[in-house]
Structures are given as structure tokens and as C-alpha cells.
């Protein structure tokens, strides 16, 4: 029988079964701890809440922008969302009834303040993950939602700029990775300020950026087909359900990265 090599050679033969048991127990404890954290923060429920709040907060703001900026912006909004032809047609029909006189100053303020529901849901989620008592002021809540809208516009502009550069696929992955990491840092910082823990925040940002590399690749294949199919079958309501489902995936990744950041930077004494 061949002798073991590498790291196993440094372990006495009589201690090898114990070393394997210790390694297995550590991995098992880590998996159990991770599962416990996901249950503690109620990640599935909170992800669904964030997805629903994102849909009812961001899309009204986009509709308000199309109404205020005029008909020329409608095509840009549809193009920014990268919809298939049938879905884009439905969105344009939905936006065609939006006129600037429907959104006065009071109407715009109402839409903006209503959109802070997403910010409050984010604050509750971060407080649950990192066990904080910090609360977010209303101004921070409004700024967070507006930052998300700006991020959507910036992401589309970034994709267009990257497509003009040599080595676009590789540069595009790196650029979107940096943008996603920046978003994962910006959201807690805007909401919690100095109350956001620096170590977990940085780890969470890196984890979110790595997750989004895979999610974006899968979404580029899945999302257009899902939107096309749901639109053909159910019309506008199918378009809404598909977007909510996709927002759920993004929200889950955001919260999972925050949980990972907490676990990686946690004091080992807390695991005992």
C-alpha cells in the first residue's frame, strides 16, 4: 500500500484518524453555524420583503422620472432594463399614460417618501445580521433609494463604456465586480453611517461582488427568456412577477454576503 504524501506525512499515523475527525467536526460546526445564522436573520423572509419593497420603490421612481423628463426617456428606461421586445412594448404602453402634469411637487414628494420603505427594510435586515441598534434618519433613507436609482443608470452607462474598450469581456467583469462591491459598501454606509461595522462590511462587499459575477452570467441567459415567456403567457402581471423573482435572487445574495461578513470577522470565542 503506498504511503501517504504531503500534509499527511507530517501527522503521526496514530493521530491521522483524530485529525480527520477534527477537520470534519470543524467543517460541520461551520456549516451548522452558518445555517443557524441564516435561520436567525430569517434570510428567506427578509429577501422576499426586500424584493417586494424594491419593486414598489424603484419602479415608481423610474415611472416618475419618465413622466418628468418626457417621452424621450421612456425608451432609455426600457433599454436600461434590457427587456425583450414583447416586454419592452408592454412597459412602454404602461409608461405612455404617465405625463408630467400627473406628478406635481406633492406627487413627487409622495413617491419619494413612499420609496423609503425599501430603506427601512434594508435597515432592519442589516440590524438583524450585524446585531446593531443603529437607526437611519429619514434623509439617509431617501438618499439610499435615490442612490439605487442612480446606480441602475450608472450600471447601464458603465456597460456601454466597457463595450468600447479592448478586452471588453474581462474588463466588463472587473468593472461590474468593483461596482457591485461599491454598492454593497455604499448601502449600509448611507443607512447606518459610522454604525456599520467596517470589517464585516468589507468582507460582505467582496462576497457580494463574487456572487454577482455568477448571478449576472446566469441572469444574462435566464432573465430574457423568463421575461419573454411570462409576458407571452400572463402579460404585464407576468412581467412584474418575473422582476420580483429576480429581485429576490439579488436580495438573497446581498443578505447572504452580509451574513458571510459577520461569520468571517466574528470573534472565535463567540463560536464556543
Secondary structure as UniProt FT lines:
FT   HELIX           6..10
FT   HELIX           13..40
FT   TURN            41..42
FT   HELIX           43..69
FT   HELIX           72..81
FT   HELIX           85..95
FT   TURN            96..97
FT   HELIX           100..102
FT   HELIX           105..114
FT   HELIX           116..130
FT   HELIX           138..163
FT   TURN            166..167
FT   HELIX           168..192
FT   HELIX           193..195
FT   HELIX           198..234
FT   HELIX           236..265
FT   HELIX           268..271
//
